[in-house]
Amino acid sequence: MTDLPKATVKRMIKEVNDELLISNDGLNQIIEETTEVIKKLTEESFKSAKSNKRKTIKTKDITNAKKHFYYIS
């Protein structure tokens, strides 16, 4: 499995608050959890695409899949 780039994730975290600090373990945990969210969102999006007899995930599939996640707005 390919990990998300640490520098990119850290930069995204800094966008929340430039003064924010995060430990290496914390950064690794965020990357792990984010990876799981991407997997689950992809699975739900693909279910939506399949139900519409497609193999390609479209924007509307992602929008439908987001309804399964309370923390994604």
C-alpha positions as a Markdown table, in Angstrom:
| # | Residue | x | y | z |
|---|---|---|---|---|
| 1 | Met | 0.0 | 0.0 | 0.0 |
| 2 | Thr | 1.2 | 3.5 | -0.8 |
| 3 | Asp | 1.2 | 5.9 | 2.1 |
| 4 | Leu | 0.1 | 9.5 | 1.7 |
| 5 | Pro | 3.1 | 11.8 | 1.6 |
| 6 | Lys | 3.9 | 13.1 | 5.1 |
| 7 | Ala | 4.9 | 16.5 | 3.9 |
| 8 | Thr | 1.6 | 17.0 | 2.1 |
| 9 | Val | -0.5 | 15.8 | 5.1 |
| 10 | Lys | 1.6 | 18.0 | 7.4 |
| 11 | Arg | 1.0 | 21.0 | 5.2 |
| 12 | Met | -2.7 | 20.3 | 5.2 |
| 13 | Ile | -2.7 | 20.1 | 9.0 |
| 14 | Lys | -0.8 | 23.4 | 9.2 |
| 15 | Glu | -3.6 | 25.0 | 7.1 |
| 16 | Val | -5.9 | 24.5 | 10.1 |
| 17 | Asn | -3.6 | 26.5 | 12.4 |
| 18 | Asp | 0.0 | 27.5 | 11.5 |
| 19 | Glu | 1.0 | 27.2 | 15.1 |
| 20 | Leu | -0.2 | 23.6 | 15.4 |
| 21 | Leu | 2.5 | 21.0 | 16.1 |
| 22 | Ile | 2.0 | 17.3 | 15.6 |
| 23 | Ser | 4.2 | 14.4 | 16.7 |
| 24 | Asn | 5.5 | 11.8 | 14.1 |
| 25 | Asp | 3.2 | 9.2 | 15.7 |
| 26 | Gly | 0.3 | 11.6 | 15.5 |
| 27 | Leu | 1.1 | 12.3 | 11.8 |
| 28 | Asn | 1.3 | 8.6 | 11.1 |
| 29 | Gln | -2.1 | 8.1 | 12.8 |
| 30 | Ile | -3.7 | 10.8 | 10.7 |
| 31 | Ile | -2.3 | 9.3 | 7.6 |
| 32 | Glu | -3.6 | 5.8 | 8.6 |
| 33 | Glu | -7.1 | 7.1 | 9.4 |
| 34 | Thr | -7.2 | 9.3 | 6.2 |
| 35 | Thr | -6.3 | 6.3 | 4.2 |
| 36 | Glu | -9.2 | 4.3 | 5.7 |
| 37 | Val | -11.6 | 7.1 | 4.9 |
| 38 | Ile | -10.4 | 7.2 | 1.3 |
| 39 | Lys | -10.9 | 3.4 | 1.0 |
| 40 | Lys | -14.4 | 3.5 | 2.5 |
| 41 | Leu | -15.4 | 6.5 | 0.4 |
| 42 | Thr | -14.2 | 4.6 | -2.7 |
| 43 | Glu | -16.0 | 1.5 | -1.7 |
| 44 | Glu | -19.3 | 3.3 | -1.2 |
| 45 | Ser | -18.8 | 5.4 | -4.4 |
| 46 | Phe | -18.2 | 2.2 | -6.4 |
| 47 | Lys | -21.4 | 0.7 | -5.0 |
| 48 | Ser | -23.2 | 3.7 | -6.3 |
| 49 | Ala | -21.6 | 3.4 | -9.7 |
| 50 | Lys | -22.3 | -0.3 | -9.9 |
| 51 | Ser | -26.0 | 0.3 | -9.0 |
| 52 | Asn | -26.1 | 2.5 | -12.0 |
| 53 | Lys | -24.4 | -0.2 | -14.2 |
| 54 | Arg | -21.1 | 1.6 | -14.4 |
| 55 | Lys | -17.5 | 0.8 | -13.5 |
| 56 | Thr | -16.4 | 4.4 | -13.4 |
| 57 | Ile | -16.9 | 6.5 | -10.3 |
| 58 | Lys | -18.4 | 9.9 | -11.1 |
| 59 | Thr | -18.9 | 12.9 | -8.9 |
| 60 | Lys | -22.5 | 12.0 | -8.2 |
| 61 | Asp | -21.4 | 8.6 | -6.8 |
| 62 | Ile | -19.0 | 10.3 | -4.4 |
| 63 | Thr | -21.8 | 12.7 | -3.4 |
| 64 | Asn | -24.1 | 9.7 | -2.7 |
| 65 | Ala | -21.3 | 7.9 | -0.8 |
| 66 | Lys | -20.7 | 11.0 | 1.4 |
| 67 | Lys | -24.1 | 10.5 | 2.9 |
| 68 | His | -22.7 | 7.4 | 4.7 |
| 69 | Phe | -20.1 | 9.5 | 6.5 |
| 70 | Tyr | -21.2 | 12.0 | 9.2 |
| 71 | Tyr | -17.8 | 13.7 | 9.3 |
| 72 | Ile | -17.5 | 14.5 | 5.6 |
| 73 | Ser | -19.4 | 17.6 | 4.6 |
